[in-house]
Amino acid sequence: MKNFVLLTVLMIFGAALFSGCASMTGQTAGEKIDDATITSEANALIVKDPDAQFLKINVDTTHGDVVLTGFVNSEETGERIEGKIKQIRGVKSVKSLLKVEEKK
């Protein structure tokens, strides 16, 4: 009987301990993986785009909200990339802070 009580107490303590881990970052493990997946897929789209593959574009994803920063060669390229990223599963929104790089 003592072992059962001890085991029950340890299980409750363990559950309480692990449930606090998600609140430290504000994200669950699943959300963190989903954000990383979204970022990876967005970066893959950028690399495959013939007009953006050699440009420096940063992709930051938090809770499915994507922010793009960096430079593109035209507004059309930026809009095309933004549109493709909006189609990735799990993306809630895309905020583009991309700037058109001036040609020298």
Backbone as a printed PyTorch tensor [residue, N CA C, xyz], in Angstrom:
tensor([[[  0.8220,  -1.2000,   0.0000],
         [  0.0000,   0.0000,   0.0000],
         [  0.8660,   1.2640,   0.0000]],

        [[  1.9790,   1.2050,   0.7720],
         [  2.8620,   2.3650,   0.8160],
         [  3.4840,   2.6300,  -0.5600]],

        [[  3.8260,   1.5580,  -1.2650],
         [  4.4030,   1.7090,  -2.6010],
         [  3.4040,   2.3500,  -3.5560]],

        [[  2.1390,   1.9920,  -3.4490],
         [  1.1100,   2.5610,  -4.3050],
         [  0.9590,   4.0590,  -4.0470]],

        [[  0.9360,   4.4580,  -2.7830],
         [  0.8080,   5.8710,  -2.4130],
         [  2.0350,   6.6310,  -2.8970]],

        [[  3.2150,   6.0640,  -2.6900],
         [  4.4450,   6.7100,  -3.1320],
         [  4.4760,   6.8580,  -4.6530]],

        [[  4.0830,   5.8250,  -5.3590],
         [  4.0380,   5.8740,  -6.8150],
         [  3.0460,   6.9260,  -7.3060]],

        [[  1.8930,   7.0030,  -6.6650],
         [  0.8770,   7.9900,  -7.0360],
         [  1.3900,   9.4030,  -6.8140]],

        [[  2.0310,   9.6360,  -5.6830],
         [  2.5860,  10.9660,  -5.3810],
         [  3.6600,  11.3380,  -6.3970]],

        [[  4.5240,  10.3900,  -6.7330],
         [  5.5720,  10.6650,  -7.7210],
         [  4.9950,  10.9580,  -9.1020]],

        [[  3.9460,  10.2400,  -9.4780],
         [  3.3120,  10.4890, -10.7810],
         [  2.6770,  11.8730, -10.8240]],

        [[  2.0160,  12.2740,  -9.7630],
         [  1.4020,  13.6100,  -9.7210],
         [  2.4810,  14.6830,  -9.7620]],

        [[  3.5520,  14.4890,  -9.0060],
         [  4.6560,  15.4510,  -9.0050],
         [  5.2930,  15.5490, -10.3880]],

        [[  5.5190,  14.3950, -11.0270],
         [  6.1120,  14.3810, -12.3650],
         [  5.2390,  15.0730, -13.3930]],

        [[  3.9300,  14.8330, -13.3250],
         [  3.0070,  15.4810, -14.2570],
         [  3.0130,  16.9880, -14.0680]],

        [[  3.0420,  17.4300, -12.8270],
         [  3.0710,  18.8700, -12.5440],
         [  4.3710,  19.4890, -13.0320]],

        [[  5.4560,  18.7750, -12.8510],
         [  6.7640,  19.2680, -13.2860],
         [  6.8260,  19.4370, -14.7940]],

        [[  6.3770,  18.4190, -15.5470],
         [  6.4500,  18.4710, -17.0050],
         [  5.4180,  19.4090, -17.6150]],

        [[  4.3020,  19.6260, -16.9690],
         [  3.3050,  20.5390, -17.5320],
         [  3.7910,  21.9750, -17.4830]],

        [[  4.6910,  22.2820, -16.5800],
         [  5.2380,  23.6340, -16.4900],
         [  6.2270,  23.9510, -17.5830]],

        [[  6.7830,  22.9440, -18.2470],
         [  7.7830,  23.1760, -19.2960],
         [  7.2110,  23.9690, -20.4630]],

        [[  5.9890,  23.7060, -20.8510],
         [  5.3940,  24.4100, -21.9840],
         [  5.1800,  25.8770, -21.6640]],

        [[  4.8820,  26.1950, -20.4170],
         [  4.6050,  27.5880, -20.0790],
         [  5.8650,  28.4370, -20.0330]],

        [[  7.0350,  27.8220, -19.9220],
         [  8.2710,  28.5870, -19.8710],
         [  8.5490,  29.2810, -21.1940]],

        [[  8.2870,  28.6270, -22.2910],
         [  8.5510,  29.2170, -23.5970],
         [  7.2870,  29.7610, -24.2440]],

        [[  6.1380,  29.3880, -23.7020],
         [  4.8840,  29.8030, -24.3090],
         [  4.4760,  28.9160, -25.4690]],

        [[  5.2570,  27.8800, -25.7480],
         [  4.9660,  26.9830, -26.8470],
         [  5.0450,  25.5460, -26.3650]],

        [[  4.1810,  24.7200, -26.9070],
         [  4.2880,  23.2960, -26.6290],
         [  5.3170,  22.7080, -27.5760]],

        [[  5.7030,  21.4700, -27.3250],
         [  6.6720,  20.8140, -28.2040],
         [  6.1390,  20.7350, -29.6270]],

        [[  4.8560,  20.4540, -29.7860],
         [  4.2540,  20.3750, -31.1140],
         [  4.2970,  21.6930, -31.8540]],

        [[  4.0460,  22.7960, -31.1430],
         [  4.0930,  24.1080, -31.7850],
         [  5.5130,  24.4420, -32.2110]],

        [[  6.4880,  24.0930, -31.3990],
         [  7.8770,  24.3780, -31.7390],
         [  8.2640,  23.6140, -32.9990]],

        [[  7.8770,  22.3500, -33.0770],
         [  8.1780,  21.5510, -34.2640],
         [  7.4500,  22.1180, -35.4730]],

        [[  6.1890,  22.5140, -35.3080],
         [  5.4410,  23.0630, -36.4260],
         [  6.0840,  24.3520, -36.9330]],

        [[  6.5210,  25.2260, -36.0350],
         [  7.1660,  26.4640, -36.4460],
         [  8.4670,  26.1740, -37.1960]],

        [[  9.2230,  25.2080, -36.7150],
         [ 10.4720,  24.8400, -37.3890],
         [ 10.1830,  24.2580, -38.7710]],

        [[  9.1190,  23.4790, -38.8800],
         [  8.7340,  22.8960, -40.1720],
         [  8.3120,  23.9890, -41.1410]],

        [[  7.5110,  24.9320, -40.6640],
         [  7.0780,  26.0530, -41.5100],
         [  8.2830,  26.8350, -42.0040]],

        [[  9.2100,  27.1360, -41.0990],
         [ 10.4090,  27.8970, -41.4770],
         [ 11.2200,  27.1360, -42.5150]],

        [[ 11.3770,  25.8360, -42.3230],
         [ 12.1350,  25.0230, -43.2870],
         [ 11.4630,  24.9970, -44.6520]],

        [[ 10.1450,  24.8170, -44.6610],
         [  9.4220,  24.7890, -45.9380],
         [  9.4810,  26.1480, -46.6290]],

        [[  9.3820,  27.2240, -45.8610],
         [  9.4640,  28.5710, -46.4450],
         [ 10.8490,  28.7990, -47.0500]],

        [[ 11.8850,  28.3980, -46.3290],
         [ 13.2460,  28.5500, -46.8600],
         [ 13.4360,  27.7310, -48.1320]],

        [[ 12.8400,  26.5430, -48.1830],
         [ 12.9320,  25.7070, -49.3840],
         [ 12.2430,  26.3850, -50.5660]],

        [[ 11.0990,  27.0180, -50.3160],
         [ 10.4030,  27.7480, -51.3880],
         [ 11.2570,  28.8990, -51.9190]],

        [[ 11.9080,  29.5840, -51.0050],
         [ 12.7470,  30.7290, -51.4010],
         [ 13.9190,  30.2400, -52.2570]],

        [[ 14.5520,  29.1540, -51.8470],
         [ 15.6970,  28.6220, -52.5960],
         [ 15.2770,  28.1570, -53.9860]],

        [[ 14.0730,  27.6150, -54.1070],
         [ 13.5850,  27.1250, -55.4040],
         [ 13.1240,  28.2520, -56.3240]],

        [[ 12.8360,  29.4230, -55.7700],
         [ 12.3630,  30.5350, -56.5890],
         [ 13.5220,  31.0800, -57.4180]],

        [[ 13.3700,  31.1340, -58.7470],
         [ 14.4920,  31.5620, -59.6040],
         [ 14.9380,  33.0030, -59.3720]],

        [[ 14.0440,  33.8500, -58.8770],
         [ 14.4070,  35.2560, -58.6480],
         [ 14.8860,  35.5210, -57.2280]],

        [[ 14.7060,  34.5700, -56.3160],
         [ 15.0420,  34.8310, -54.9180],
         [ 16.1030,  33.8940, -54.3650]],

        [[ 16.4990,  32.8900, -55.1250],
         [ 17.3770,  31.8570, -54.5810],
         [ 18.7220,  32.3720, -54.0940]],

        [[ 19.2050,  33.4830, -54.6200],
         [ 20.5060,  33.9970, -54.1980],
         [ 20.3790,  35.2410, -53.3230]],

        [[ 19.1750,  35.5700, -52.9040],
         [ 18.9540,  36.7340, -52.0580],
         [ 18.9520,  36.3210, -50.5950]],

        [[ 19.2350,  37.2670, -49.7210],
         [ 19.2500,  36.9980, -48.2850],
         [ 17.8770,  37.3570, -47.7220]],

        [[ 17.0780,  36.3100, -47.4610],
         [ 15.7500,  36.4950, -46.8910],
         [ 15.6780,  35.6680, -45.6140]],

        [[ 15.3460,  36.3270, -44.5090],
         [ 15.2080,  35.6370, -43.2300],
         [ 13.7470,  35.3010, -42.9910]],

        [[ 13.5120,  34.1110, -42.4860],
         [ 12.1620,  33.6400, -42.1690],
         [ 12.1100,  33.3470, -40.6800]],

        [[ 11.2340,  34.0390, -39.9600],
         [ 11.0290,  33.7920, -38.5350],
         [  9.5740,  33.3900, -38.3370]],

        [[  9.3510,  32.2780, -37.6390],
         [  7.9970,  31.7700, -37.4220],
         [  7.7440,  31.5980, -35.9310]],

        [[  6.6310,  32.1590, -35.4580],
         [  6.2100,  32.0110, -34.0720],
         [  4.7130,  31.7570, -34.0520]],

        [[  4.3260,  30.6130, -33.4970],
         [  2.9090,  30.2180, -33.4060],
         [  2.2190,  30.2610, -34.7690]],

        [[  2.9290,  29.9540, -35.8300],
         [  2.3520,  29.9290, -37.1690],
         [  2.3500,  31.2760, -37.8780]],

        [[  2.7920,  32.3220, -37.1960],
         [  2.8850,  33.6510, -37.7980],
         [  4.3000,  33.8310, -38.3430]],

        [[  4.3930,  34.1000, -39.6400],
         [  5.6810,  34.1850, -40.3320],
         [  6.0300,  35.6540, -40.5910]],

        [[  7.2770,  36.0100, -40.3160],
         [  7.7860,  37.3500, -40.6260],
         [  8.9770,  37.1820, -41.5630]],

        [[  8.9110,  37.8810, -42.7000],
         [  9.9830,  37.8510, -43.6970],
         [ 10.7560,  39.1520, -43.6340]],

        [[ 12.0700,  39.0560, -43.5300],
         [ 12.9160,  40.2440, -43.5680],
         [ 14.0510,  40.0020, -44.5580]],

        [[ 14.5800,  41.0770, -45.0920],
         [ 15.6790,  40.9670, -46.0380],
         [ 15.3740,  41.7260, -47.3060]],

        [[ 15.9750,  41.2860, -48.4000],
         [ 15.8840,  42.0030, -49.6570],
         [ 15.4250,  41.1040, -50.8000]],

        [[ 14.6630,  41.6920, -51.7050],
         [ 14.2430,  41.0290, -52.9400],
         [ 14.6210,  41.9350, -54.1040]],

        [[ 14.5970,  41.3790, -55.3150],
         [ 14.9800,  42.1730, -56.4900],
         [ 13.8150,  42.9570, -57.0910]],

        [[ 12.5740,  42.6260, -56.6630],
         [ 11.4070,  43.3660, -57.1410],
         [ 10.2280,  43.1270, -56.1990]],

        [[  9.2480,  44.0030, -56.2720],
         [  8.0380,  43.8290, -55.4710],
         [  7.3030,  42.5510, -55.8740]],

        [[  7.3380,  42.2380, -57.1660],
         [  6.6640,  41.0380, -57.6550],
         [  7.2490,  39.7740, -57.0290]],

        [[  8.5650,  39.7360, -56.9110],
         [  9.2180,  38.5830, -56.2890],
         [  8.7730,  38.4530, -54.8380]],

        [[  8.7620,  39.5550, -54.1090],
         [  8.3360,  39.5470, -52.7130],
         [  6.8960,  39.0820, -52.5540]],

        [[  6.0180,  39.5740, -53.4220],
         [  4.6050,  39.1810, -53.3540],
         [  4.4200,  37.7120, -53.7030]],

        [[  5.1800,  37.2170, -54.6740],
         [  5.0780,  35.8080, -55.0670],
         [  5.5270,  34.9020, -53.9180]],

        [[  6.6340,  35.2460, -53.3000],
         [  7.1470,  34.4560, -52.1790],
         [  6.1510,  34.4810, -51.0170]],

        [[  5.6350,  35.6530, -50.7110],
         [  4.6540,  35.7900, -49.6350],
         [  3.4250,  34.9230, -49.9120]],

        [[  2.9490,  34.9250, -51.1350],
         [  1.7890,  34.1290, -51.5090],
         [  2.0380,  32.6380, -51.3790]],

        [[  3.2290,  32.1930, -51.7750],
         [  3.5620,  30.7700, -51.6630],
         [  3.6570,  30.3480, -50.1990]],

        [[  4.2340,  31.1970, -49.3690],
         [  4.3910,  30.8640, -47.9530],
         [  3.0330,  30.8110, -47.2550]],

        [[  2.1010,  31.6430, -47.6680],
         [  0.7550,  31.6110, -47.0770],
         [  0.0690,  30.2740, -47.2990]],

        [[  0.4970,  29.5270, -48.3190],
         [ -0.1220,  28.2390, -48.6440],
         [  0.4630,  27.0670, -47.8520]],

        [[  1.5250,  27.3070, -47.0950],
         [  2.1320,  26.2360, -46.2960],
         [  1.1860,  25.8800, -45.1610]],

        [[  1.0080,  24.5730, -44.9500],
         [  0.1300,  24.0980, -43.8820],
         [  0.6400,  24.5950, -42.5290]],

        [[ -0.2590,  25.1760, -41.7480],
         [  0.0860,  25.6640, -40.4150],
         [  0.3520,  27.1530, -40.3550]],

        [[  0.5130,  27.8040, -41.5070],
         [  0.7690,  29.2450, -41.5210],
         [ -0.5360,  29.9930, -41.2310]],

        [[ -0.4890,  30.8570, -40.2130],
         [ -1.6590,  31.6630, -39.8640],
         [ -1.6050,  33.0210, -40.5550]],

        [[ -0.4060,  33.6030, -40.6170],
         [ -0.2600,  34.9040, -41.2630],
         [  1.1740,  35.0620, -41.7540]],

        [[  1.3400,  35.9790, -42.7180],
         [  2.6730,  36.3080, -43.2320],
         [  2.8090,  37.8170, -43.2250]],

        [[  3.8300,  38.2990, -42.5240],
         [  4.1290,  39.7370, -42.5110],
         [  5.4370,  39.9160, -43.2700]],

        [[  5.3610,  40.6740, -44.3440],
         [  6.5380,  40.8930, -45.1680],
         [  7.1750,  42.2460, -44.8530]],

        [[  8.4020,  42.1900, -44.4080],
         [  9.2020,  43.4010, -44.2010],
         [ 10.3250,  43.4540, -45.2240]],

        [[ 10.0990,  42.7580, -46.3440],
         [ 11.0960,  42.6990, -47.4070],
         [ 11.2370,  44.0520, -48.0850]],

        [[ 12.4590,  44.3810, -48.4300],
         [ 12.7420,  45.6400, -49.1230],
         [ 13.3000,  45.3100, -50.5030]],

        [[ 12.9600,  46.1490, -51.4570],
         [ 13.4660,  45.9720, -52.8220],
         [ 14.8950,  46.4790, -52.8590]],

        [[ 15.7980,  45.5970, -53.2550],
         [ 17.1990,  45.9320, -53.3450],
         [ 17.4430,  46.8070, -54.5670]],

        [[ 18.0980,  47.9150, -54.3590],
         [ 18.3750,  48.8150, -55.4730],
         [ 19.4640,  48.2100, -56.3500]],

        [[ 19.2410,  48.2630, -57.6550],
         [ 20.2350,  47.7370, -58.6010],
         [ 21.3460,  48.7590, -58.7720]],

        [[ 22.5650,  48.2360, -58.8170],
         [ 23.7210,  49.1290, -58.9250],
         [ 24.2540,  49.1460, -60.3130]]])
